Amino acid sequence: MAMSASEDSAAPRTPAAWREFALARSAALGFELAGVAAAEAWPELGRFAEWLAAGRSAGMSYLARPAPAAAGEPAGYAREDIRRVFPWARSIVCCGQLYHTAQPRSIERTDPGRGWISRYAWGDDYHQALQSRLERLAEAMRAAGGGSKDGCEEDQFRVYVDTGPLVERVYARRAGLGWQAKNTCLIHPRLGSYFFLGALICSFEIAADSPLPDRCGSCRRCIEACPTQALDPPYQMDAGRCLAYLNIEHRGPIPEPLRAAMGKQIFGCDICQDVCPWNRKAPVTLRPEFQPRPGLVDPELEGLAGMSEEDYRRRFRGSAMKRAKYTGWLRNLALAMGNSRLERFRPALERLAGHADAVVREQAEWSLARLAAGGEAEKGQGKVR
């Protein structure tokens, strides 16, 4: 990014000046939130190993990536201290990008013939959108160094958007972007929790911001609303019980005890955010890349179940929706149709019961049996222990 003569002459020279520069540039690039955290091994990161040991990471084995071995240091995980991966890291600029739009929330839509796609996936893939802006931020900071010994001409940068050995949520909390809520999301008192996180790791010192106090209080709405009790105990997430993990990341069959609780969720789950009081007045974004693509808000299940693999790839090109993969998508649709208890889905489920993929077949057969059982869903279907 080219700098004007006036910008170069005003290049920052102190940690405090670097902070002002980074935050001003972040705002100019369209980030609604920005703050700075020191690249330290914060106490919250020390609990990461306990979370892994408790088996709460489900099948996400990549989270247990070991840190590079260093002489005289104990073994550990990369995510426990970013400096084990990048010894040069000093500061992290954390940015938040609002994705909330004006459409209704999942808890306001109850038609059993429709499925729910998490609102974060309605628009373009956030990874690409945020990474591009963070790379421009890095370019601006590199150029602002001006070649001085305390500038950043020879310093290093690394951009991450949910793609590397960095627990963005911890550093973003330390940077003042919000407090970590009982549903493990960050909540900002003005923006709520409907925002993406991205981080720029820097090799020089930038004055850090202060974390916000926890304002969840005695509220337990997210915990009580979770269909599978994935948030109990609070402030932790049991990924193996989280509907969003199961219908996006998980590649095998959905565990049978959790199938009824999946309800109409066909990609992700917004329940714990949609019931949060801090999201009642959350602002909406006007950015075109995060506006809903046609047919993704509370879509009809029948039309989606008839998509070929080519249709799937074409329709969701440049979308986070592709994360589930085509067979995972069909598995999720079959499950939602079974949970609908609507006979009109029988022909679609019979077609899926003959699919080449064993997981899709097994899920469709389960759903057909569920339709055959008839009647209303069993009492307490939405809660499992």
Backbone hydrogen bonds, N-H to C=O, Kabsch-Sander energy under -0.5 kcal/mol:
donor,donor_aa,acceptor,acceptor_aa,energy
8,D,4,S,-2.4
9,S,5,A,-2.1
10,A,6,S,-1.0
11,A,8,D,-1.6
18,W,14,T,-2.6
19,R,15,P,-1.9
20,E,16,A,-2.0
21,F,17,A,-2.3
22,A,18,W,-2.9
23,L,19,R,-2.6
24,A,20,E,-2.2
25,R,21,F,-2.5
26,S,22,A,-2.2
27,A,23,L,-2.1
28,A,24,A,-2.1
29,L,25,R,-1.7
30,G,27,A,-1.4
31,F,26,S,-2.3
32,E,96,G,-1.1
33,L,96,G,-1.8
35,G,94,C,-2.0
37,A,92,I,-2.5
39,A,90,R,-2.4
40,E,38,A,-2.1
42,W,40,E,-1.6
45,L,42,W,-1.3
46,G,42,W,-0.9
46,G,43,P,-0.7
47,R,43,P,-0.6
47,R,44,E,-1.1
48,F,45,L,-1.4
51,W,47,R,-1.9
52,L,48,F,-2.2
53,A,49,A,-2.6
54,A,50,E,-1.7
55,G,52,L,-1.9
56,R,51,W,-1.8
58,A,55,G,-0.7
60,M,57,S,-2.1
61,S,59,G,-2.1
63,L,60,M,-1.7
64,A,61,S,-1.7
65,R,62,Y,-1.3
67,A,76,G,-2.8
73,E,70,A,-2.0
78,A,65,R,-2.9
80,E,77,Y,-1.5
81,D,78,A,-1.1
84,R,81,D,-2.2
85,V,82,I,-1.0
86,F,82,I,-2.8
89,A,86,F,-2.4
90,R,202,C,-3.0
91,S,202,C,-1.8
92,I,37,A,-2.9
93,V,200,L,-2.7
94,C,35,G,-2.9
94,C,92,I,-0.7
95,C,198,G,-2.7
96,G,33,L,-2.5
97,Q,196,F,-2.0
98,L,96,G,-0.5
99,Y,194,Y,-2.1
100,H,194,Y,-0.9
108,E,105,R,-1.9
109,R,106,S,-1.4
110,T,108,E,-0.5
114,R,111,D,-1.7
115,G,299,P,-2.9
116,W,264,K,-3.0
118,S,267,F,-3.2
121,A,118,S,-2.1
122,W,119,R,-1.4
124,D,289,E,-3.7
125,D,318,G,-2.6
129,A,125,D,-1.5
130,L,126,Y,-2.8
131,Q,127,H,-2.1
132,S,128,Q,-2.0
133,R,129,A,-1.4
134,L,130,L,-2.7
135,E,131,Q,-2.4
136,R,132,S,-1.6
137,L,133,R,-1.9
138,A,134,L,-2.3
139,E,135,E,-2.1
140,A,136,R,-2.2
141,M,137,L,-2.2
142,R,138,A,-2.5
143,A,139,E,-2.5
144,A,140,A,-1.9
145,G,141,M,-0.7
145,G,142,R,-0.9
146,G,143,A,-1.1
148,S,145,G,-1.7
151,G,148,S,-1.6
158,R,201,I,-1.5
160,Y,199,A,-2.5
166,L,164,G,-2.4
168,E,166,L,-1.6
170,V,167,V,-1.0
171,Y,167,V,-1.5
172,A,168,E,-3.0
173,R,169,R,-1.9
174,R,170,V,-2.1
175,A,171,Y,-1.6
176,G,173,R,-1.6
177,L,172,A,-2.5
179,W,187,I,-2.0
181,A,179,W,-0.6
181,A,185,C,-3.4
184,T,181,A,-1.9
187,I,179,W,-2.4
188,H,192,G,-2.9
192,G,188,H,-2.5
194,Y,191,L,-0.7
195,F,193,S,-2.1
196,F,97,Q,-3.0
198,G,95,C,-2.0
199,A,160,Y,-2.7
200,L,93,V,-2.5
201,I,158,R,-3.1
201,I,199,A,-0.5
202,C,91,S,-3.2
203,S,156,Q,-1.4
207,A,15,P,-1.7
209,D,36,V,-3.0
219,C,216,C,-1.7
224,E,220,R,-2.7
225,A,221,R,-2.0
226,C,222,C,-1.3
229,Q,226,C,-1.1
232,D,229,Q,-1.1
235,Y,182,K,-1.7
236,Q,233,P,-0.9
238,D,230,A,-2.5
239,A,56,R,-2.5
239,A,237,M,-1.1
241,R,238,D,-2.2
242,C,238,D,-0.7
242,C,239,A,-0.9
246,L,242,C,-2.4
247,N,243,L,-2.5
248,I,244,A,-0.6
248,I,245,Y,-0.8
249,E,244,A,-0.5
249,E,245,Y,-1.1
250,H,245,Y,-2.3
258,L,255,P,-2.0
259,R,255,P,-0.5
259,R,256,E,-1.3
260,A,256,E,-0.5
262,M,258,L,-0.9
262,M,259,R,-0.9
263,G,259,R,-0.6
263,G,260,A,-1.2
265,Q,262,M,-2.2
266,I,116,W,-2.2
266,I,264,K,-0.7
267,F,116,W,-1.4
273,Q,270,D,-0.8
274,D,270,D,-3.1
275,V,271,I,-1.8
276,C,273,Q,-0.9
279,N,276,C,-1.8
280,R,277,P,-1.5
282,A,279,N,-1.1
285,T,100,H,-3.2
290,F,287,R,-1.4
291,Q,288,P,-1.2
293,R,122,W,-2.4
296,L,293,R,-1.5
298,D,296,L,-0.8
301,L,113,G,-2.2
304,L,300,E,-1.1
305,A,301,L,-2.2
306,G,302,E,-0.8
306,G,303,G,-0.6
307,M,304,L,-1.6
312,Y,308,S,-2.6
313,R,309,E,-2.3
314,R,310,E,-2.5
315,R,311,D,-3.0
316,F,312,Y,-2.0
317,R,314,R,-0.9
319,S,316,F,-1.9
322,K,319,S,-1.2
323,R,320,A,-1.9
324,A,321,M,-1.4
325,K,322,K,-1.3
329,W,325,K,-2.2
330,L,326,Y,-2.3
331,R,327,T,-2.3
332,N,328,G,-2.3
333,L,329,W,-2.3
334,A,330,L,-2.7
335,L,331,R,-2.1
336,A,332,N,-2.3
337,M,333,L,-2.4
338,G,334,A,-2.0
339,N,335,L,-2.4
340,S,336,A,-1.2
341,R,337,M,-0.7
341,R,338,G,-0.9
342,L,337,M,-0.7
343,E,341,R,-0.6
345,F,342,L,-1.7
346,R,343,E,-2.2
349,L,345,F,-2.4
350,E,346,R,-2.6
351,R,347,P,-1.9
352,L,348,A,-2.0
353,A,349,L,-1.9
354,G,351,R,-1.4
355,H,352,L,-1.8
361,R,357,D,-2.4
362,E,358,A,-2.6
363,Q,359,V,-2.3
364,A,360,V,-2.5
365,E,361,R,-2.5
366,W,362,E,-2.1
367,S,363,Q,-2.3
368,L,364,A,-2.4
369,A,365,E,-2.1
370,R,366,W,-1.8
371,L,367,S,-2.2
372,A,368,L,-2.3
373,A,369,A,-1.6
374,G,370,R,-0.8
374,G,371,L,-0.9
381,Q,378,E,-1.9
383,K,380,G,-2.0
384,V,227,P,-0.8
